């Protein structure tokens, strides 16, 4: 690849902060074009505004284009048209479920954020760029839920501290909470907006599963809307042909998740060793979809 060649660096559908900032910074380092596979959320908008960085181009169909994928690799999470695009690289911190007819560069590490991988690999390029450092710091804090998620590693914390110095952020924790609060107020959002904002598809042995997550700061707001949630999950499952649909309402202050679902209750009971009531169950200490929800559900369905 030549510097300046029209290559898009893009994250997953329903983009979160880590996917967007990773695309922006990696594109900047390599001389390519950053893109988002959909509208960015309030948390990401807050982050970009904080560091005065423009929003990336929204790319909803990548047919015929050259792509570098960040923060994802599974087919169900890629931008539409990806099957008719040329994928050149993948940088990710999730499980690998990818096949390609040609060898490509894949950088995958079990870290808390894709932003950590990029910050580590390109430390020399980032050390003199406060905006890039700030964006990557926000990506780490977002994906690790301000270091509360079990996906957090000591390397994430070390690199976050280094990035904070470059970005001029004196209190990492306060900054992280400020970021998370930007998207945690659900009072004026529809249930459809809340569930679909961070919804990911998975294929578990041929069974189509949908898992959504919303981070909240007041669980009462969610419990007041249980009937709406149940109706929305049922609608999504029936219209999308899912074997099951799950919604994690993760309270970042209490550090736990109310897991709502439209699926066979036996899946949930076996996966989490807790009997659900009225199609939901509270899971204390559960913060991560990737590490604490996907693996046990996948194990049962496989």
C-alpha positions in Angstrom: 0.0 0.0 0.0 1.2 3.4 -0.9 0.8 6.4 1.4 -2.1 8.5 0.2 -3.7 5.6 -1.7 -7.5 5.6 -1.2 -7.8 3.1 1.6 -10.5 3.4 4.2 -9.8 2.5 7.9 -13.1 1.5 9.4 -14.6 0.0 12.5 -17.7 -2.1 13.0 -21.3 -1.4 12.5 -23.0 0.5 15.4 -19.6 2.2 16.0 -18.4 2.8 19.5 -15.6 5.1 20.7 -12.8 2.6 20.4 -13.6 1.7 16.8 -13.9 5.3 15.7 -10.8 6.7 17.4 -8.8 3.7 16.3 -9.8 4.3 12.7 -9.0 8.1 12.9 -5.6 7.7 14.5 -4.5 4.7 12.4 -5.6 6.4 9.2 -3.7 9.5 10.2 -0.5 7.6 10.9 -0.7 5.6 7.6 -2.0 8.5 5.4 -5.3 6.8 4.7 -9.0 7.8 5.1 -10.9 7.3 8.4 -14.5 6.1 8.2 -17.3 5.0 10.5 -19.8 2.3 9.5 -22.8 4.3 10.8 -23.7 7.3 12.9 -21.4 7.9 16.0 -22.9 7.9 19.5 -23.0 10.7 22.0 -20.0 9.4 23.9 -17.9 9.4 20.7 -19.2 12.8 19.6 -18.2 14.2 23.1 -14.7 12.7 22.7 -14.2 14.2 19.2 -15.5 17.6 20.3 -13.3 17.5 23.4 -10.1 17.2 21.3 -11.5 19.3 18.4 -11.2 16.5 15.9 -13.7 16.3 13.0 -16.1 13.4 12.6 -15.0 10.7 10.1 -16.8 10.1 6.9 -19.8 7.7 7.3 -19.3 4.8 4.9 -22.4 2.5 4.8 -21.4 0.5 1.7 -17.8 -0.5 1.0 -18.3 -2.4 -2.3 -15.2 -2.0 -4.6 -13.2 -0.2 -1.9 -9.9 -1.1 -0.1 -10.4 -1.5 3.6 -8.4 -1.8 6.8 -10.7 -3.2 9.6 -10.2 -2.0 13.2 -11.8 -3.3 16.3 -13.7 -6.2 14.6 -13.2 -9.0 12.1 -16.4 -11.1 12.1 -18.5 -10.9 8.9 -21.7 -10.0 10.7 -20.1 -6.9 12.2 -18.5 -5.5 9.0 -19.8 -2.7 6.9 -22.2 -3.6 4.1 -20.5 -4.4 0.8 -17.5 -5.8 2.6 -17.8 -9.1 0.7 -17.1 -7.1 -2.5 -14.3 -5.0 -1.0 -10.6 -5.7 -0.6 -9.6 -6.2 3.0 -6.0 -5.4 3.4 -5.4 -5.5 7.2 -7.1 -6.2 10.5 -6.2 -4.7 13.9 -8.4 -6.1 16.6 -8.7 -7.3 20.2 -11.7 -9.6 19.8 -11.9 -13.3 19.0 -10.9 -14.2 15.5 -13.6 -15.5 13.1 -12.1 -14.5 9.7 -11.2 -16.3 6.5 -9.6 -14.9 3.4 -8.4 -16.3 0.1 -5.2 -14.2 0.3 -2.7 -13.7 3.1 -3.2 -10.4 4.9 -1.7 -8.6 7.9 -3.6 -9.3 11.1 -2.6 -7.8 14.4 -4.7 -9.3 17.3 -3.9 -9.0 21.0 -5.9 -9.8 24.1 -6.0 -6.3 25.4 -8.8 -4.1 26.6 -9.0 -1.9 23.5 -7.9 -1.7 19.9 -6.7 1.8 20.9 -4.1 0.1 23.2 -2.7 -1.9 20.3 -2.3 1.2 18.1 -0.8 3.3 20.9 1.7 0.6 21.7 2.8 0.0 18.1 3.0 3.6 17.1 4.2 5.3 20.3 6.8 7.3 18.4 4.2 8.8 16.1 1.8 9.6 18.9 4.2 11.1 21.5 4.1 14.5 19.8 0.4 14.5 18.9 -1.8 15.4 21.9 -5.0 14.9 19.8 -4.1 11.4 18.8 -3.1 10.6 22.3 -6.3 11.9 23.7 -8.4 10.0 21.3 -6.7 6.7 22.0 -6.9 7.4 25.8 -10.7 7.9 25.4 -10.9 4.6 23.4 -9.1 2.7 26.1 -11.2 4.2 28.9 -14.4 3.6 27.0 -13.8 -0.1 26.1 -12.5 -0.9 29.6 -15.3 1.0 31.3 -12.7 3.1 33.0 -10.7 0.0 33.9 -13.6 -1.7 35.6 -14.1 -4.3 32.9 -12.4 -7.7 33.3 -11.0 -7.2 29.8 -8.6 -4.6 31.3 -5.0 -5.5 31.5 -2.0 -3.8 33.2 -0.8 -2.9 29.8 -4.0 -0.9 29.1 -3.4 1.0 32.3 0.2 1.7 31.6 -0.4 2.9 28.1 -3.4 5.0 29.2 -1.1 6.8 31.7 1.4 7.5 29.0 -1.2 8.8 26.6 -2.7 11.0 29.4 0.7 12.8 29.8 0.8 13.5 26.1 -2.8 14.6 25.9 -2.6 16.8 29.0 -5.2 14.9 31.0 -4.4 15.2 34.7 -7.0 12.9 36.2 -7.6 9.8 34.0 -10.5 8.4 36.1 -12.5 11.7 36.2 -12.0 12.0 32.4 -13.1 8.5 31.9 -16.3 9.0 33.9 -17.0 12.2 32.0 -16.8 10.3 28.8 -19.0 7.5 29.9 -21.7 9.9 31.3 -22.0 11.4 27.8 -23.8 8.4 26.6 -25.2 6.9 29.8 -28.4 9.0 30.1 -31.2 7.0 28.5 -34.1 9.1 29.7 -34.8 10.8 26.4 -34.0 7.8 24.2 -36.4 5.2 22.8 -35.9 1.6 23.7 -35.1 0.8 20.1 -32.4 3.5 20.0 -30.9 2.1 23.3 -30.8 -1.5 22.2 -29.7 -0.9 18.6 -26.9 1.6 19.5 -24.5 -1.2 20.3 -26.0 -4.4 18.9 -23.7 -7.1 17.5 -24.6 -10.3 15.6 -22.8 -13.6 16.3 -22.9 -17.0 14.7 -22.7 -19.8 17.2 -22.6 -23.1 15.3 -25.1 -21.9 12.8 -27.3 -20.2 15.3 -27.8 -16.5 14.8 -27.5 -14.6 18.1 -27.8 -10.9 18.8 -26.2 -9.3 21.9 -26.7 -5.6 22.7 -25.1 -3.6 25.5 -26.0 -0.2 27.0 -24.0 1.4 29.8 -26.2 3.2 32.3 -25.7 5.2 35.5 -29.3 4.7 36.9 -30.7 1.2 36.8 -34.1 2.5 37.9 -34.6 4.0 34.4 -34.2 0.6 32.8 -36.4 -1.3 35.2 -39.2 1.2 34.6 -39.2 0.2 30.9 -39.0 -3.6 31.2 -42.2 -4.2 29.2 -40.8 -2.0 26.3 -37.6 -3.9 26.4 -39.3 -7.3 26.2 -41.5 -6.1 23.3 -38.4 -4.7 21.4 -36.3 -7.8 21.9 -39.2 -10.1 20.7 -39.6 -7.9 17.6 -35.9 -8.0 16.8 -35.8 -11.8 17.2 -38.8 -12.4 15.0 -37.9 -10.0 12.3 -34.2 -10.9 12.2 -34.6 -14.7 12.4 -32.5 -14.9 15.6 -32.2 -18.0 17.8 -32.0 -15.6 20.7 -31.6 -11.9 21.4 -29.9 -10.5 24.6 -29.6 -7.0 26.0 -27.1 -6.1 28.7 -28.1 -3.1 30.8 -24.7 -2.5 32.5 -24.7 -0.2 35.5 -21.2 1.3 35.5 -21.6 2.6 39.0 -22.9 -0.6 40.6 -20.6 -2.7 38.4 -23.2 -5.3 37.3 -25.6 -6.1 34.5 -29.2 -6.8 34.2 -29.4 -9.2 31.3 -32.7 -9.1 29.4 -33.4 -11.7 26.7 -35.8 -13.2 24.2 -34.6 -16.7 24.0 -35.0 -20.1 25.7 -34.6 -19.4 29.5 -32.6 -22.6 29.8 -29.8 -21.1 27.8 -29.4 -18.3 30.4 -29.8 -20.6 33.4 -27.2 -23.0 32.1 -24.8 -20.3 30.9 -24.8 -18.2 34.2 -26.0 -20.7 36.8 -28.8 -18.4 37.8 -32.6 -18.8 37.3 -34.0 -15.9 35.4 -37.3 -14.3 36.2 -39.6 -12.7 33.6 -36.9 -13.1 30.9 -34.1 -11.2 32.8 -31.5 -11.9 35.4 -29.0 -9.7 37.3 -25.4 -10.7 36.9 -23.2 -9.1 39.6 -19.7 -8.0 38.5 -20.5 -8.6 34.8 -19.3 -5.7 32.7 -18.0 -7.2 29.5 -19.9 -8.6 26.6 -16.8 -10.0 25.0 -15.4 -11.8 28.0 -18.4 -12.5 30.3 -21.5 -12.9 28.1 -20.4 -14.2 24.7 -18.2 -17.2 25.9 -20.8 -18.8 28.2 -23.7 -18.4 25.8 -21.6 -19.8 22.9 -20.5 -22.7 25.1 -24.1 -23.7 25.7 -25.2 -23.3 22.1 -22.2 -25.3 20.8 
